[in-house]
Structures are given as C-alpha cells and as structure tokens.
Amino acid sequence: MVGKLKQKEPIQFFSDSVRLSLKNRAALKRFMNRLINDEGRTLNSLSYIFCNDEILLEINRKYLGRDFYTDVITFDLSNDPDEILADIYISLDRVKENSKNLKIPLAAELHRVMFHGLLHLCGYDDKTATQLKRMRTKEDFYLNLYFTRFT
C-alpha cells in the first residue's frame, strides 16, 4: 500500500559471519513474548545477533573490558527497567562447543543461551552462586515449557 511503512518485527534474528538454522521462528517469537509478559516486562524491540567467537571476543574487549570468549553478551538499551529494548549477541562457536562438552543437543543449548540473555533483561543475574542457581532454575523452567508446548 502506498504511503504505509511496514512495521518492524519486535523480535528479530540476524547472523554475522555464521550460518544459522533456527527452526520454528514464529513459535519462538510467541514464546519469547510470553516469557517477557510472565516476567512482568513489556517488549519494545529485541535483536539477536548470532556471530562467531572472534566477533564476540572483540565486543567483550571493546565494550566490557574483558579478554575472554563467552557465549552471550546482552546489551540493555532501555531507560525503563520494565521495557525490553536490547541487542543480544551470541557466539555460535561457543554454543556448539558447550553443546558438545555438555553432551546435549545443539538446539537445547542454543535456546538456553537465548533465554539466558533474555532473562538478564528481566532482572536476573548470575554473578553469585545464589543468582546463578536462580538463573539456571528459570532457564530450565522456560526450556522445558518451550520444548513441551511450543515445538
């Protein structure tokens, strides 16, 4: 239609220097909206950027001053703690290695890391043993819910 701008999807997936096969994207987006709502947040915009180790290492060095590989970095871009406006970077190299080392399916580890980044935006942290236990409990809850009801 002339004069109408297409609305940007509130949840988007991008790849930088990696090939990603992410199945059931529509169901995943519906689930993420549910997670956000269940955690008392509102969604503005959420971008997942899947990349390799070297890209995420450079981001870790440049923006966080840390010189090590990681699987996920979450950038909260909102000024409102109840609003989700963020970019989440995920290293597929790390996710694949974690999957292999933990002897779990790649899809399970990928979704765990995706939910982990989103849970950070919902107020969960993982700096202490208590926080990490709480984070893992939430990850397990949402992984189970997603794989039993949304796929």
Secondary structure by P-SEA (a helix, b strand, c coil): ccccccccccbbbbbccccccccaaaaaaaaaaaaaaaacccccbbbbbbbcaaaaaaaaaacccccccccccccccccccccccbbbbbcaaaaaaaaaaacccaaaaaaaaaaaaaaaaaccccccaaaaaaaaaaaaaaaaaaaaccc
